[in-house]
Amino acid sequence: MLKGTFPVEKLKAVQTPFYYYDIELLKKTLGVVKAEADRYGYHIHYAVKANANPRILSVIAENGLGADCVSGGEILASLKAGFPASKIVFAGVGKADWEINLGLDEAISCFNVESAAELEVIDSLAAAKGRVAPVALRINPEVDAHTHAKITTGMKENKFGINLSLLPGILERLAQMDNVRLIGIHFHIGSQITDLSSFQNLAIRVNEIQEDLHAHGYAVEHVNFGGGLGIDYYHPNHLPVPAFDTYFSVIHRLLNVRPGQQIHFEPGRSIVGQCGSLISKALYVKEGETKKFVILDAGFTELIRPAMYDAYHRIENITSDEEVETYEVAGPICESSDVFGREVELNRVHRGDLLALRSAGAYGEIMASQYNCRRLPGSCFSDTI
């Protein structure tokens, strides 16, 4: 079976489980993102929630991207990695006072505001510091992302964002505030979106919302489309870089950009997803009555996506070229949901073999836990191992 390219002998010396990052692929992906965005003058902020490994952040910062943060901790991590505060945007439905104050003190680019209540808090905290906070309103555009229910975020009565019906009232309250300034509108309809018609519908809806804002006397400086572009979990070897060209061209073709207006995006998974693999060692090959199990030393404490989202990750035995057999691949965690895949075809597995769980660069290491008192996974990089 076709496999990714791994420095197997070097990886054997690393204590499993760990994350292996292909820095060359990350840089290639960043090059494509920048080239395609530059065609239209688009601004890119990396969504830090996808992967906040310090080395990964530093490579992205060195390539000139901004940062999309959803916590004070992510703001601090971004600043430490070299992202300028002027390129940091702060989203999140539950910003604590200390996090807002951090953003004000560091003079970040923008607060993406998700409710009237949050807007009032930012106005109050900014007033206490004698500052004016730049804000964008995160609006729920009622566009179906056609993705997993747990990662759909742009529909009515979602915990995120402001419903369209509430927008006029918020604009009225905003006009009475002295310490916030509306500079943009923000959207994020979901994650792992592979049906680009969702982005077509979003661009059309944004045009309608802008017309409504114009009727109320508002002209925003920027429009932020969030992220959401998916990756190919089934074919990481054939399609390592997502179709950024098609993605950006869809928006460019349909969006009515107003004079002097900036267009922003916040990709996360699509930048880092394919560059990371979770490397785990086979502890046991267990013979059942109707199937074989491979028990790994990694579990959902290292990669929770299969247990949480029923997500698929391609699994490869990178130390065996023997004939292909079918296994259920599971971890050591004391939960029945700790299964990475059923009926997985792998080159014959032996105790001690290294297995790679592919496309794990996003929402992998960053979501690791210490359940069962396990230690957190380490990481290594293709250019330093």
C-alpha positions as CSV (number, residue, x, y, z in Angstrom):
1,M,0.0,0.0,0.0
2,L,1.1,3.6,-0.7
3,K,2.7,5.2,2.3
4,G,4.1,8.6,3.3
5,T,7.8,9.2,3.4
6,F,9.2,8.9,7.0
7,P,12.8,8.7,8.3
8,V,11.9,5.4,9.9
9,E,15.3,4.5,11.4
10,K,15.5,7.9,13.1
11,L,11.9,7.7,14.3
12,K,12.7,4.4,16.0
13,A,15.0,6.2,18.4
14,V,12.2,8.6,19.6
15,Q,10.0,7.6,22.6
16,T,6.5,6.9,21.4
17,P,3.8,8.2,21.1
18,F,4.9,11.5,19.6
19,Y,3.9,13.9,16.8
20,Y,6.2,14.1,13.7
21,Y,5.9,17.3,11.7
22,D,7.0,17.6,8.1
23,I,8.4,21.1,8.1
24,E,9.1,21.1,4.4
25,L,5.4,20.3,3.7
26,L,4.3,23.1,6.1
27,K,6.5,25.6,4.3
28,K,5.2,24.4,0.9
29,T,1.6,24.8,2.1
30,L,2.4,28.3,3.4
31,G,3.9,29.2,0.1
32,V,0.8,28.2,-1.7
33,V,-1.5,30.0,0.7
34,K,0.5,33.2,0.4
35,A,0.7,33.0,-3.4
36,E,-3.0,32.4,-3.9
37,A,-4.1,35.0,-1.3
38,D,-1.7,37.6,-2.9
39,R,-3.5,37.2,-6.2
40,Y,-6.4,39.1,-4.7
41,G,-4.7,41.1,-1.9
42,Y,-6.3,38.9,0.8
43,H,-5.0,38.9,4.4
44,I,-4.4,35.6,6.2
45,H,-4.5,34.9,9.9
46,Y,-3.5,31.4,11.1
47,A,-6.1,29.9,13.5
48,V,-3.9,29.0,16.4
49,K,-6.5,26.6,17.9
50,A,-5.5,24.1,15.2
51,N,-2.0,23.6,16.5
52,A,0.0,25.8,18.9
53,N,3.2,23.8,18.9
54,P,5.9,26.6,19.4
55,R,8.0,25.4,16.4
56,I,4.9,25.3,14.2
57,L,3.8,28.8,15.3
58,S,7.3,30.2,14.7
59,V,7.5,28.9,11.2
60,I,4.1,30.3,10.4
61,A,5.0,33.7,11.9
62,E,8.3,33.8,9.9
63,N,6.2,33.4,6.8
64,G,4.3,36.6,7.5
65,L,0.9,35.4,8.5
66,G,-1.2,36.9,11.2
67,A,-2.8,35.0,14.1
68,D,-6.4,34.2,14.9
69,C,-6.7,33.6,18.6
70,V,-9.6,32.4,20.8
71,S,-8.0,32.8,24.2
72,G,-5.5,34.9,26.1
73,G,-3.2,32.0,26.2
74,E,-3.2,31.8,22.4
75,I,-2.5,35.6,22.3
76,L,0.5,35.1,24.6
77,A,1.7,32.1,22.6
78,S,1.4,34.0,19.3
79,L,3.3,37.0,20.6
80,K,6.1,34.7,22.0
81,A,6.3,33.0,18.6
82,G,6.8,36.3,16.8
83,F,3.4,37.3,15.5
84,P,3.1,41.1,15.7
85,A,0.2,42.3,17.8
86,S,-1.0,44.4,14.8
87,K,-1.7,41.1,13.0
88,I,-3.6,39.4,15.9
89,V,-7.4,39.1,15.9
90,F,-9.2,37.8,19.0
91,A,-12.3,35.7,18.6
92,G,-14.2,33.5,21.1
93,V,-17.6,33.4,22.6
94,G,-16.4,33.7,26.2
95,K,-13.6,36.2,26.5
96,A,-12.7,36.8,30.2
97,D,-11.9,40.3,31.4
98,W,-8.2,39.5,31.8
99,E,-8.1,38.3,28.2
100,I,-9.8,41.4,26.9
101,N,-7.4,43.6,29.0
102,L,-4.5,41.7,27.5
103,G,-5.7,42.4,24.0
104,L,-6.1,46.1,24.8
105,D,-2.7,46.4,26.5
106,E,-1.0,44.7,23.5
107,A,-3.0,46.8,21.0
108,I,-4.1,43.8,18.9
109,S,-5.7,44.3,15.5
110,C,-9.3,43.5,16.3
111,F,-11.7,41.9,18.7
112,N,-14.3,39.7,16.9
113,V,-17.3,40.3,19.1
114,E,-20.0,37.6,19.5
115,S,-22.8,39.2,21.5
116,A,-24.2,42.5,22.8
117,A,-23.1,41.6,26.3
118,E,-19.5,41.2,25.2
119,L,-19.6,44.5,23.3
120,E,-20.6,46.3,26.5
121,V,-17.9,44.6,28.5
122,I,-15.2,45.6,26.0
123,D,-16.5,49.1,25.9
124,S,-16.3,49.3,29.7
125,L,-12.8,47.8,30.0
126,A,-11.5,50.0,27.2
127,A,-13.0,53.1,28.9
128,A,-11.2,52.2,32.1
129,K,-7.9,52.3,30.1
130,G,-8.8,55.4,28.1
131,R,-8.7,53.4,24.9
132,V,-10.9,52.7,21.9
133,A,-11.1,49.0,21.0
134,P,-11.3,48.0,17.3
135,V,-14.1,45.5,16.9
136,A,-15.7,43.3,14.3
137,L,-19.2,41.8,14.7
138,R,-19.3,38.1,14.3
139,I,-22.6,37.5,12.4
140,N,-24.3,34.2,11.9
141,P,-25.2,34.3,8.2
142,E,-27.5,31.2,8.3
143,V,-25.4,29.4,5.7
144,D,-25.2,25.6,6.1
145,A,-21.6,24.4,6.1
146,H,-22.6,20.8,5.2
147,T,-20.1,19.4,7.7
148,H,-20.2,17.5,11.0
149,A,-22.8,18.8,13.4
150,K,-20.2,19.3,16.2
151,I,-18.2,21.7,14.0
152,T,-21.0,23.7,12.4
153,T,-21.0,27.2,13.8
154,G,-22.8,29.7,11.6
155,M,-26.5,28.8,12.0
156,K,-29.2,30.5,14.0
157,E,-29.1,30.0,17.8
158,N,-25.7,28.6,17.8
159,K,-23.7,29.6,20.9
160,F,-21.4,31.5,18.5
161,G,-22.0,34.8,16.9
162,I,-24.9,37.3,16.5
163,N,-28.1,36.3,14.8
164,L,-29.1,38.4,11.8
165,S,-32.4,39.4,13.5
166,L,-30.5,40.9,16.4
167,L,-28.0,42.9,14.3
168,P,-30.1,46.2,14.0
169,G,-30.4,46.4,17.8
170,I,-26.7,45.9,18.3
171,L,-25.8,48.6,15.8
172,E,-28.0,51.0,17.7
173,R,-26.2,50.2,21.0
174,L,-22.9,50.4,19.2
175,A,-23.6,53.9,18.1
176,Q,-24.0,55.0,21.8
177,M,-20.6,53.6,22.8
178,D,-17.5,55.8,22.9
179,N,-14.8,53.2,23.5
180,V,-15.3,50.7,20.7
181,R,-15.0,51.3,17.0
182,L,-16.6,49.1,14.4
183,I,-14.0,48.2,11.8
184,G,-15.3,45.0,10.3
185,I,-17.7,42.1,10.1
186,H,-16.7,38.5,10.8
187,F,-18.1,35.1,9.8
188,H,-17.2,31.5,10.5
189,I,-19.7,28.9,9.3
190,G,-17.9,25.7,10.3
191,S,-14.8,23.5,9.9
192,Q,-13.7,20.8,7.6
193,I,-15.8,22.1,4.7
194,T,-15.3,20.3,1.5
195,D,-18.4,21.4,-0.4
196,L,-17.3,24.8,-1.8
197,S,-20.9,25.8,-2.5
198,S,-21.1,26.7,1.2
199,F,-18.5,29.4,0.6
200,Q,-20.4,30.5,-2.5
201,N,-23.5,30.9,-0.5
202,L,-21.5,32.8,2.2
203,A,-20.1,35.3,-0.2
204,I,-23.6,36.0,-1.6
205,R,-25.0,36.4,2.0
206,V,-22.1,38.8,2.9
207,N,-23.1,41.0,-0.1
208,E,-26.6,41.1,1.3
209,I,-25.4,41.9,4.8
210,Q,-23.2,44.7,3.5
211,E,-26.1,46.3,1.7
212,D,-28.1,46.2,4.9
213,L,-25.2,47.8,6.8
214,H,-24.8,50.5,4.2
215,A,-28.5,51.3,4.6
216,H,-27.9,51.8,8.3
217,G,-25.0,54.2,7.5
218,Y,-22.2,51.7,8.2
219,A,-19.2,51.0,5.9
220,V,-16.7,48.5,7.4
221,E,-13.0,48.5,6.7
222,H,-12.7,44.8,6.5
223,V,-14.7,41.6,6.0
224,N,-13.3,38.4,7.7
225,F,-14.5,35.1,6.3
226,G,-13.0,33.0,9.1
227,G,-11.7,29.6,8.1
228,G,-13.2,26.2,7.5
229,L,-11.6,24.8,4.3
230,G,-11.2,21.1,4.7
231,I,-8.4,18.7,3.9
232,D,-8.4,15.2,2.3
233,Y,-8.0,12.7,5.2
234,Y,-8.3,9.8,2.8
235,H,-5.5,10.7,0.4
236,P,-2.8,12.6,2.3
237,N,-0.1,11.2,0.0
238,H,-1.9,12.3,-3.2
239,L,-3.4,15.6,-2.0
240,P,-1.1,17.0,0.7
241,V,-2.0,20.7,-0.1
242,P,-5.6,21.8,-0.1
243,A,-7.2,23.6,-3.0
244,F,-6.5,27.2,-1.9
245,D,-6.7,28.4,-5.5
246,T,-10.3,27.3,-5.9
247,Y,-11.3,28.4,-2.4
248,F,-10.1,32.0,-2.8
249,S,-11.3,32.3,-6.4
250,V,-14.8,31.4,-5.3
251,I,-14.9,34.3,-2.9
252,H,-13.2,36.6,-5.4
253,R,-15.7,35.8,-8.1
254,L,-18.9,36.4,-6.0
255,L,-17.9,39.0,-3.4
256,N,-18.7,42.6,-4.0
257,V,-15.6,44.3,-2.4
258,R,-16.1,47.9,-1.5
259,P,-13.5,50.6,-2.2
260,G,-10.5,50.4,0.2
261,Q,-12.0,47.3,1.9
262,Q,-9.7,44.5,3.2
263,I,-10.7,40.8,3.0
264,H,-9.4,38.5,5.7
265,F,-9.3,34.7,6.2
266,E,-8.5,32.5,9.2
267,P,-7.4,29.1,8.0
268,G,-6.1,26.6,10.5
269,R,-6.6,22.9,9.6
270,S,-5.9,23.6,6.0
271,I,-2.4,24.9,6.8
272,V,-1.2,22.4,9.3
273,G,-3.4,19.3,9.0
274,Q,-1.4,17.4,6.5
275,C,2.1,18.2,7.9
276,G,1.6,16.2,11.1
277,S,1.4,12.5,11.9
278,L,1.0,10.8,15.2
279,I,3.6,8.0,15.5
280,S,2.7,5.2,17.8
281,K,4.1,1.8,18.6
282,A,2.2,-1.5,18.4
283,L,2.1,-3.0,21.9
284,Y,0.2,-6.1,21.1
285,V,-1.5,-7.9,18.2
286,K,-4.5,-9.5,19.8
287,E,-6.3,-12.4,18.1
288,G,-10.1,-12.3,18.6
289,E,-12.6,-14.8,17.3
290,T,-13.7,-12.8,14.3
291,K,-11.0,-10.1,13.9
292,K,-7.5,-9.0,14.9
293,F,-6.7,-6.1,17.1
294,V,-3.6,-3.9,17.1
295,I,-3.2,-2.3,20.5
296,L,-1.1,0.9,20.3
297,D,0.6,2.9,22.9
298,A,-1.3,6.0,21.7
299,G,-4.9,6.5,22.5
300,F,-7.5,9.3,22.4
301,T,-5.4,11.1,25.0
302,E,-3.0,11.8,22.1
303,L,-5.6,12.0,19.2
304,I,-9.2,12.5,20.3
305,R,-10.8,13.2,16.9
306,P,-11.9,9.6,16.1
307,A,-13.5,9.2,19.6
308,M,-15.1,12.7,19.6
309,Y,-16.1,13.2,16.0
310,D,-16.0,9.7,14.5
311,A,-13.2,11.1,12.4
312,Y,-11.2,9.1,9.9
313,H,-7.4,9.1,9.9
314,R,-5.4,7.1,7.4
315,I,-3.2,4.6,9.3
316,E,0.0,3.2,7.9
317,N,2.4,0.6,9.2
318,I,5.7,2.4,8.3
319,T,8.0,-0.4,9.4
320,S,6.4,-3.3,7.5
321,D,6.2,-4.2,3.8
322,E,4.6,-7.6,4.4
323,E,1.2,-8.6,3.0
324,V,-1.8,-6.6,3.9
325,E,-4.2,-7.8,6.7
326,T,-7.2,-6.3,8.3
327,Y,-7.2,-5.0,11.9
328,E,-9.1,-3.0,14.4
329,V,-6.7,-0.4,15.7
330,A,-7.2,0.7,19.2
331,G,-5.4,2.4,22.1
332,P,-4.7,1.6,25.7
333,I,-7.2,4.0,27.3
334,C,-9.8,2.4,29.7
335,E,-12.8,3.5,27.4
336,S,-14.6,1.6,24.7
337,S,-14.4,4.6,22.5
338,D,-10.6,4.5,22.3
339,V,-10.6,3.1,18.8
340,F,-8.8,4.7,15.9
341,G,-10.2,2.6,13.1
342,R,-12.1,-0.6,12.4
343,E,-11.4,-2.9,9.4
344,V,-8.1,-1.0,8.7
345,E,-5.9,-2.5,6.1
346,L,-2.3,-2.6,7.2
347,N,0.9,-4.3,6.2
348,R,1.1,-7.2,8.7
349,V,1.7,-5.8,12.2
350,H,4.2,-7.1,14.7
351,R,4.8,-6.0,18.3
352,G,7.1,-3.0,18.2
353,D,6.1,-1.8,14.7
354,L,5.6,1.9,14.2
355,L,2.2,3.1,12.9
356,A,1.6,6.5,11.6
357,L,-1.8,8.1,12.0
358,R,-1.8,10.6,9.2
359,S,-3.3,14.1,8.7
360,A,-3.0,14.8,12.5
361,G,-1.3,18.2,12.3
362,A,-4.6,19.9,13.3
363,Y,-6.6,19.3,16.4
364,G,-4.2,16.5,17.4
365,E,-1.4,17.5,19.8
366,I,-3.2,20.7,20.8
367,M,-6.2,18.6,22.2
368,A,-4.1,16.0,24.0
369,S,-5.0,15.2,27.6
370,Q,-3.6,13.4,30.6
371,Y,-6.6,11.2,31.3
372,N,-5.5,7.9,32.9
373,C,-2.5,10.0,34.3
374,R,-0.8,9.7,30.9
375,R,2.0,12.0,30.0
376,L,1.5,14.4,27.1
377,P,3.0,13.4,23.7
378,G,6.3,14.9,22.5
379,S,7.1,16.2,19.1
380,C,9.9,16.1,16.5
381,F,10.5,17.8,13.2
382,S,11.6,16.6,9.8
383,D,14.4,19.2,9.6
384,T,15.9,18.6,13.0
385,I,15.5,14.9,13.7
